[in-house]
Amino acid sequence: MGKVDLNFSDMVEAAKEFSGVTMQELDGRIRELREVRNKIDEIDSVEIKPLKKKLAFLESWVAGCLKEHNKKTYKSCYGDVTLKFSCSMQIPKETHDKEAFREYLIERELFDSMWSIHSGSLNKWYNDYVAACEVKGKTPDKIPGLGEPVDRYTLAFKSK
């Protein structure tokens, strides 16, 4: 467990009682805090992890079934599922890859709009490029300097 968002007004209220707190009392609260966190972690690993594993299996199974039947959505009496596809690209890391990608962008007059690209905008640009190719019935070209895209399917579930 890591950071916890704390409500500021609760902290101000609690601070009113801090003025007379001894270090021994503080140590006691910190011990209690550690014990509660450990208990949550224990419950997480013992009870939640097997459920997460089963959930991942079920989601993969349903996604595979939808993909096999060329369906993006399915309406069940238990809820609606939607299979979403995205692919992501890695920003070039090696100098020669960066240079090749830069040249590609310059040739297509895209460099000015993409010279300080980050992974989110690279992925959006690439997904838009792939979608435009699909509309034209073309296979997307390999982009110089970029590796192979990583395909990712996610399953959205809306309960009824």
GUGUDREN-671884 format. One record per residue: residue in three letters; x, y, z of N, C-alpha, C, O in turn. Coordinates in steps of 0.1 Angstrom, whole numbers, plus 5000, padded with zeros to 4 digits. Last residue first. Layout:
GUGUDREN-671884
['ala', [X, Y, Z], [X, Y, Z], [X, Y, Z], [X, Y, Z]],
...
END
This chain:
GUGUDREN-671884
['lys', [4739, 4949, 4843], [4725, 4953, 4842], [4719, 4952, 4855], [4707, 4955, 4857]],
['ser', [4773, 4962, 4839], [4763, 4953, 4845], [4749, 4958, 4843], [4747, 4970, 4843]],
['lys', [4795, 4963, 4814], [4785, 4971, 4820], [4774, 4963, 4826], [4766, 4957, 4818]],
['phe', [4829, 4959, 4807], [4816, 4952, 4812], [4807, 4962, 4819], [4811, 4970, 4828]],
['ala', [4854, 4957, 4783], [4846, 4966, 4792], [4833, 4958, 4795], [4827, 4952, 4786]],
['leu', [4885, 4944, 4778], [4870, 4940, 4778], [4863, 4950, 4788], [4867, 4950, 4800]],
['thr', [4911, 4950, 4755], [4905, 4951, 4769], [4890, 4948, 4767], [4884, 4951, 4757]],
['tyr', [4940, 4941, 4738], [4925, 4940, 4739], [4921, 4942, 4753], [4927, 4937, 4762]],
['arg', [4967, 4953, 4721], [4961, 4951, 4734], [4946, 4951, 4732], [4940, 4960, 4726]],
['asp', [4998, 4950, 4704], [4984, 4950, 4704], [4978, 4947, 4717], [4984, 4939, 4725]],
['val', [5024, 4970, 4698], [5020, 4960, 4708], [5005, 4961, 4708], [4999, 4971, 4712]],
['pro', [5041, 4974, 4667], [5031, 4978, 4676], [5028, 4967, 4686], [5029, 4955, 4682]],
['glu', [5077, 4973, 4663], [5064, 4967, 4660], [5054, 4972, 4671], [5057, 4973, 4683]],
['gly', [5094, 5005, 4665], [5093, 4990, 4665], [5079, 4985, 4661], [5071, 4993, 4656]],
['leu', [5104, 5031, 4644], [5095, 5026, 4654], [5095, 5011, 4653], [5096, 5005, 4642]],
['gly', [5120, 5037, 4623], [5125, 5041, 4636], [5116, 5036, 4647], [5119, 5036, 4659]],
['pro', [5095, 5040, 4598], [5109, 5039, 4601], [5112, 5045, 4616], [5107, 5055, 4620]],
['ile', [5067, 5020, 4600], [5072, 5034, 4602], [5086, 5033, 4606], [5090, 5026, 4616]],
['lys', [5053, 5000, 4576], [5062, 5000, 4587], [5067, 5014, 4588], [5072, 5020, 4578]],
['asp', [5019, 5008, 4566], [5034, 5007, 4563], [5041, 5006, 4576], [5037, 5012, 4586]],
['pro', [4988, 4991, 4569], [4997, 5002, 4573], [5012, 4998, 4570], [5016, 4987, 4572]],
['thr', [4971, 4981, 4540], [4979, 4977, 4551], [4988, 4988, 4556], [4995, 4994, 4547]],
['lys', [4939, 4996, 4530], [4954, 4994, 4529], [4960, 4988, 4541], [4954, 4989, 4552]],
['gly', [4914, 5005, 4529], [4916, 4991, 4526], [4931, 4988, 4524], [4934, 4978, 4517]],
['lys', [4908, 5029, 4539], [4912, 5029, 4525], [4915, 5015, 4520], [4918, 5012, 4508]],
['val', [4903, 5022, 4565], [4892, 5028, 4557], [4895, 5028, 4542], [4886, 5025, 4534]],
['glu', [4928, 5014, 4573], [4917, 5004, 4572], [4906, 5010, 4564], [4900, 5002, 4556]],
['cys', [4942, 5038, 4572], [4946, 5028, 4563], [4935, 5018, 4562], [4932, 5013, 4550]],
['ala', [4929, 5051, 4594], [4928, 5057, 4580], [4932, 5047, 4570], [4926, 5046, 4559]],
['ala', [4937, 5034, 4615], [4923, 5035, 4611], [4921, 5041, 4597], [4913, 5036, 4590]],
['val', [4965, 5039, 4615], [4960, 5026, 4612], [4945, 5026, 4608], [4941, 5019, 4598]],
['tyr', [4964, 5067, 4622], [4970, 5063, 4609], [4965, 5049, 4605], [4962, 5047, 4594]],
['asp', [4953, 5065, 4647], [4946, 5073, 4637], [4951, 5069, 4623], [4943, 5067, 4614]],
['asn', [4974, 5051, 4660], [4960, 5045, 4659], [4952, 5052, 4648], [4944, 5045, 4641]],
['tyr', [4994, 5070, 4658], [4996, 5057, 4651], [4982, 5051, 4650], [4979, 5045, 4639]],
['trp', [4984, 5092, 4673], [4987, 5094, 4659], [4988, 5080, 4652], [4982, 5079, 4641]],
['lys', [4981, 5078, 4698], [4969, 5084, 4691], [4972, 5086, 4677], [4964, 5082, 4668]],
['asn', [5008, 5072, 4703], [4999, 5061, 4702], [4986, 5066, 4695], [4981, 5059, 4686]],
['leu', [5019, 5098, 4704], [5024, 5089, 4694], [5014, 5078, 4692], [5011, 5074, 4681]],
['ser', [5005, 5108, 4726], [5003, 5114, 4713], [5008, 5105, 4702], [5002, 5104, 4691]],
['gly', [5017, 5091, 4746], [5002, 5092, 4744], [4999, 5098, 4731], [4990, 5092, 4724]],
['ser', [5045, 5095, 4745], [5039, 5082, 4742], [5024, 5083, 4739], [5019, 5076, 4730]],
['his', [5051, 5127, 4729], [5052, 5118, 4741], [5044, 5105, 4737], [5037, 5105, 4727]],
['ile', [5070, 5149, 4708], [5060, 5139, 4710], [5062, 5131, 4723], [5073, 5128, 4726]],
['ser', [5079, 5173, 4697], [5081, 5170, 4711], [5071, 5159, 4715], [5064, 5161, 4726]],
['trp', [5073, 5173, 4670], [5087, 5173, 4674], [5089, 5170, 4688], [5100, 5165, 4692]],
['met', [5048, 5173, 4657], [5051, 5162, 4665], [5066, 5162, 4670], [5070, 5151, 4675]],
['ser', [5045, 5195, 4641], [5034, 5192, 4650], [5038, 5181, 4660], [5031, 5179, 4670]],
['asp', [5068, 5195, 4625], [5065, 5206, 4633], [5055, 5204, 4644], [5055, 5209, 4655]],
['phe', [5067, 5170, 4612], [5077, 5172, 4622], [5073, 5184, 4631], [5075, 5183, 4643]],
['leu', [5051, 5164, 4590], [5045, 5162, 4604], [5054, 5167, 4615], [5050, 5167, 4626]],
['glu', [5059, 5162, 4564], [5055, 5175, 4569], [5048, 5174, 4582], [5039, 5182, 4585]],
['arg', [5069, 5139, 4556], [5055, 5140, 4555], [5049, 5153, 4561], [5037, 5155, 4563]],
['glu', [5096, 5142, 4561], [5092, 5139, 4547], [5077, 5141, 4545], [5072, 5145, 4535]],
['ile', [5096, 5145, 4589], [5100, 5156, 4580], [5094, 5154, 4566], [5089, 5163, 4560]],
['leu', [5090, 5119, 4597], [5081, 5130, 4600], [5083, 5142, 4591], [5074, 5148, 4587]],
['tyr', [5113, 5105, 4587], [5099, 5101, 4583], [5089, 5113, 4585], [5081, 5116, 4576]],
['glu', [5132, 5118, 4603], [5132, 5119, 4588], [5119, 5116, 4582], [5114, 5123, 4573]],
['arg', [5125, 5108, 4628], [5125, 5122, 4625], [5124, 5125, 4610], [5117, 5133, 4606]],
['phe', [5129, 5081, 4624], [5116, 5085, 4627], [5115, 5100, 4624], [5105, 5105, 4618]],
['ala', [5157, 5081, 4621], [5149, 5075, 4611], [5134, 5080, 4612], [5128, 5084, 4602]],
['glu', [5165, 5092, 4646], [5168, 5099, 4634], [5159, 5094, 4622], [5154, 5102, 4614]],
['lys', [5157, 5071, 4663], [5151, 5085, 4665], [5153, 5093, 4652], [5144, 5100, 4648]],
['asp', [5173, 5051, 4654], [5158, 5050, 4653], [5152, 5063, 4654], [5142, 5066, 4647]],
['his', [5198, 5060, 4661], [5195, 5058, 4646], [5180, 5056, 4644], [5175, 5060, 4634]],
['thr', [5196, 5062, 4689], [5198, 5074, 4681], [5194, 5071, 4667], [5188, 5080, 4661]],
['glu', [5170, 5043, 4705], [5183, 5044, 4699], [5184, 5056, 4690], [5174, 5060, 4684]],
['lys', [5142, 5047, 4711], [5152, 5049, 4721], [5166, 5051, 4716], [5174, 5059, 4720]],
['pro', [5111, 5059, 4700], [5124, 5053, 4697], [5134, 5057, 4707], [5134, 5068, 4713]],
['ile', [5083, 5049, 4719], [5091, 5060, 4714], [5105, 5055, 4711], [5110, 5048, 4719]],
['gln', [5063, 5022, 4710], [5074, 5027, 4718], [5080, 5039, 4711], [5083, 5038, 4700]],
['met', [5028, 5021, 4706], [5041, 5021, 4700], [5051, 5026, 4711], [5047, 5034, 4719]],
['ser', [4999, 5000, 4709], [5008, 5011, 4714], [5021, 5009, 4707], [5026, 4998, 4704]],
['cys', [4965, 4996, 4700], [4979, 4992, 4699], [4988, 5004, 4704], [4984, 5015, 4702]],
['ser', [4934, 4983, 4710], [4943, 4994, 4708], [4957, 4989, 4706], [4960, 4977, 4710]],
['phe', [4900, 4974, 4712], [4914, 4971, 4707], [4921, 4984, 4706], [4916, 4994, 4702]],
['lys', [4875, 4961, 4732], [4882, 4973, 4727], [4896, 4969, 4723], [4903, 4961, 4730]],
['leu', [4845, 4946, 4735], [4859, 4943, 4732], [4865, 4955, 4726], [4861, 4959, 4715]],
['thr', [4820, 4948, 4759], [4825, 4954, 4747], [4840, 4951, 4746], [4847, 4953, 4756]],
['val', [4790, 4935, 4772], [4805, 4935, 4771], [4809, 4941, 4758], [4802, 4939, 4748]],
['asp', [4763, 4940, 4794], [4769, 4942, 4781], [4784, 4942, 4782], [4790, 4948, 4790]],
['gly', [4746, 4916, 4815], [4753, 4928, 4813], [4759, 4928, 4798], [4758, 4919, 4791]],
['tyr', [4729, 4894, 4817], [4737, 4898, 4829], [4745, 4911, 4827], [4749, 4917, 4837]],
['cys', [4719, 4890, 4792], [4709, 4893, 4803], [4716, 4897, 4816], [4710, 4903, 4825]],
['ser', [4742, 4906, 4770], [4737, 4895, 4777], [4727, 4899, 4787], [4725, 4911, 4790]],
['lys', [4754, 4918, 4741], [4744, 4921, 4751], [4739, 4908, 4757], [4732, 4900, 4751]],
['tyr', [4785, 4925, 4729], [4775, 4914, 4731], [4767, 4918, 4743], [4771, 4922, 4753]],
['thr', [4808, 4938, 4705], [4799, 4939, 4716], [4790, 4927, 4717], [4787, 4921, 4707]],
['lys', [4823, 4929, 4684], [4829, 4939, 4693], [4821, 4941, 4706], [4826, 4944, 4716]],
['lys', [4828, 4897, 4669], [4819, 4906, 4676], [4827, 4916, 4684], [4837, 4912, 4691]],
['asn', [4839, 4875, 4657], [4840, 4888, 4650], [4830, 4897, 4656], [4823, 4905, 4648]],
['his', [4842, 4852, 4671], [4829, 4854, 4664], [4828, 4867, 4658], [4817, 4872, 4654]],
['glu', [4867, 4856, 4682], [4865, 4844, 4674], [4852, 4846, 4665], [4852, 4841, 4654]],
['lys', [4862, 4877, 4699], [4871, 4879, 4688], [4869, 4868, 4678], [4868, 4870, 4666]],
['leu', [4845, 4866, 4718], [4840, 4877, 4710], [4849, 4878, 4697], [4843, 4880, 4686]],
['cys', [4863, 4847, 4728], [4850, 4842, 4722], [4845, 4853, 4713], [4841, 4850, 4702]],
['gly', [4882, 4863, 4739], [4886, 4854, 4729], [4874, 4849, 4721], [4874, 4848, 4709]],
['ala', [4867, 4876, 4759], [4873, 4884, 4748], [4877, 4875, 4737], [4874, 4878, 4725]],
['val', [4861, 4854, 4776], [4850, 4862, 4769], [4855, 4870, 4757], [4849, 4870, 4746]],
['trp', [4887, 4847, 4783], [4879, 4838, 4777], [4868, 4845, 4769], [4865, 4841, 4757]],
['ser', [4896, 4870, 4796], [4903, 4865, 4784], [4894, 4856, 4776], [4894, 4856, 4764]],
['glu', [4877, 4871, 4817], [4878, 4882, 4808], [4885, 4878, 4795], [4881, 4881, 4784]],
['leu', [4884, 4847, 4831], [4871, 4849, 4825], [4871, 4860, 4814], [4864, 4859, 4804]],
['phe', [4911, 4853, 4838], [4908, 4841, 4830], [4894, 4843, 4823], [4893, 4841, 4811]],
['ala', [4907, 4875, 4855], [4915, 4877, 4843], [4913, 4865, 4833], [4912, 4867, 4821]],
['leu', [4892, 4864, 4875], [4886, 4874, 4867], [4894, 4876, 4854], [4888, 4877, 4843]],
['lys', [4910, 4846, 4886], [4898, 4841, 4880], [4892, 4851, 4870], [4888, 4848, 4859]],
['lys', [4928, 4865, 4896], [4933, 4855, 4886], [4921, 4849, 4879], [4922, 4848, 4867]],
['lys', [4912, 4879, 4914], [4918, 4886, 4903], [4923, 4876, 4892], [4921, 4879, 4880]],
['leu', [4908, 4858, 4932], [4897, 4863, 4925], [4901, 4871, 4913], [4895, 4870, 4902]],
['pro', [4934, 4854, 4942], [4928, 4843, 4934], [4915, 4848, 4926], [4913, 4843, 4916]],
['lys', [4938, 4881, 4954], [4946, 4876, 4943], [4940, 4864, 4935], [4940, 4864, 4923]],
['ile', [4920, 4883, 4976], [4918, 4891, 4963], [4926, 4885, 4952], [4920, 4884, 4940]],
['glu', [4929, 4866, 4997], [4915, 4866, 4992], [4913, 4872, 4978], [4906, 4867, 4970]],
['val', [4957, 4869, 5001], [4950, 4857, 5004], [4937, 4856, 4996], [4933, 4845, 4991]],
['ser', [4964, 4896, 4994], [4971, 4884, 4988], [4963, 4871, 4990], [4964, 4863, 4981]],
['asp', [4945, 4911, 5009], [4947, 4913, 4994], [4953, 4900, 4988], [4948, 4895, 4978]],
['ile', [4950, 4903, 5034], [4937, 4900, 5028], [4938, 4901, 5013], [4933, 4892, 5006]],
['glu', [4976, 4914, 5036], [4973, 4899, 5038], [4960, 4895, 5032], [4960, 4885, 5025]],
['asp', [4971, 4941, 5033], [4979, 4934, 5024], [4977, 4919, 5024], [4977, 4912, 5014]],
['ile', [4955, 4945, 5056], [4949, 4947, 5043], [4957, 4940, 5032], [4952, 4933, 5023]],
['lys', [4974, 4939, 5076], [4962, 4931, 5075], [4955, 4932, 5061], [4951, 4923, 5055]],
['asn', [4992, 4960, 5071], [4996, 4946, 5069], [4984, 4936, 5068], [4985, 4927, 5060]],
['arg', [4976, 4982, 5078], [4981, 4980, 5064], [4986, 4966, 5061], [4983, 4960, 5051]],
['val', [4972, 4976, 5105], [4961, 4977, 5096], [4965, 4975, 5081], [4959, 4968, 5074]],
['glu', [4999, 4978, 5114], [4991, 4965, 5115], [4979, 4965, 5106], [4977, 4955, 5100]],
['arg', [5006, 5005, 5108], [5013, 4994, 5102], [5005, 4981, 5102], [5005, 4973, 5092]],
['leu', [4987, 5017, 5126], [4987, 5020, 5111], [4994, 5009, 5104], [4988, 5003, 5094]],
['glu', [4997, 5009, 5150], [4984, 5005, 5146], [4982, 5006, 5131], [4976, 4998, 5124]],
['arg', [5022, 5022, 5150], [5022, 5007, 5151], [5008, 5002, 5146], [5007, 4992, 5138]],
['ile', [5013, 5048, 5149], [5020, 5043, 5138], [5021, 5028, 5138], [5020, 5022, 5127]],
['arg', [5001, 5049, 5175], [4992, 5051, 5163], [5000, 5046, 5150], [4993, 5040, 5141]],
['gly', [5024, 5045, 5190], [5013, 5036, 5191], [5004, 5037, 5179], [5000, 5027, 5174]],
['asp', [5039, 5068, 5184], [5044, 5055, 5181], [5033, 5045, 5181], [5033, 5036, 5172]],
['leu', [5021, 5087, 5196], [5024, 5087, 5181], [5029, 5074, 5177], [5025, 5068, 5166]],
['glu', [5024, 5080, 5223], [5011, 5079, 5216], [5012, 5079, 5201], [5006, 5071, 5194]],
['gln', [5051, 5087, 5225], [5047, 5073, 5228], [5033, 5071, 5221], [5031, 5060, 5215]],
['met', [5051, 5114, 5221], [5058, 5106, 5211], [5054, 5091, 5213], [5054, 5083, 5203]],
['thr', [5019, 5127, 5230], [5033, 5123, 5233], [5038, 5115, 5222], [5031, 5110, 5213]],
['val', [4998, 5154, 5222], [5002, 5140, 5219], [5016, 5138, 5223], [5025, 5146, 5219]],
['gly', [4987, 5179, 5224], [4991, 5173, 5237], [4996, 5158, 5235], [4998, 5151, 5244]],
['ser', [4980, 5187, 5198], [4989, 5195, 5206], [4994, 5188, 5218], [5006, 5191, 5223]],
['phe', [4962, 5172, 5184], [4976, 5168, 5183], [4985, 5175, 5193], [4996, 5171, 5196]],
['glu', [4936, 5180, 5181], [4939, 5171, 5192], [4954, 5167, 5193], [4958, 5159, 5202]],
['lys', [4937, 5195, 5158], [4933, 5202, 5171], [4937, 5193, 5183], [4940, 5198, 5194]],
['ala', [4941, 5177, 5138], [4953, 5185, 5143], [4950, 5192, 5156], [4959, 5194, 5164]],
['ala', [4916, 5169, 5130], [4924, 5160, 5138], [4936, 5167, 5144], [4940, 5164, 5155]],
['glu', [4908, 5191, 5116], [4900, 5187, 5128], [4909, 5178, 5137], [4910, 5180, 5149]],
['val', [4927, 5190, 5095], [4926, 5202, 5104], [4919, 5198, 5117], [4923, 5202, 5127]],
['met', [4920, 5165, 5084], [4933, 5167, 5089], [4933, 5179, 5099], [4939, 5178, 5109]],
['asp', [4894, 5171, 5074], [4896, 5160, 5084], [4909, 5162, 5091], [4910, 5160, 5103]],
['ser', [4901, 5189, 5055], [4893, 5194, 5066], [4894, 5184, 5078], [4893, 5187, 5089]],
['phe', [4916, 5173, 5036], [4922, 5184, 5044], [4914, 5188, 5056], [4920, 5191, 5067]],
['asn', [4916, 5139, 5033], [4907, 5151, 5033], [4913, 5161, 5042], [4915, 5159, 5054]],
['leu', [4942, 5122, 5016], [4936, 5126, 5029], [4927, 5139, 5027], [4931, 5148, 5020]],
['asp', [4950, 5095, 4997], [4945, 5109, 4997], [4938, 5112, 5010], [4928, 5104, 5014]],
['val', [4978, 5076, 5004], [4964, 5077, 5006], [4960, 5092, 5005], [4966, 5100, 5011]],
['lys', [5005, 5057, 4990], [4999, 5069, 4994], [4984, 5068, 4995], [4977, 5060, 4989]],
['gly', [5004, 5022, 4993], [5012, 5034, 4992], [5005, 5046, 4998], [5001, 5047, 5009]],
['met', [5008, 4988, 5000], [5000, 5000, 5000], [5009, 5012, 5000], [5020, 5012, 5006]],
END
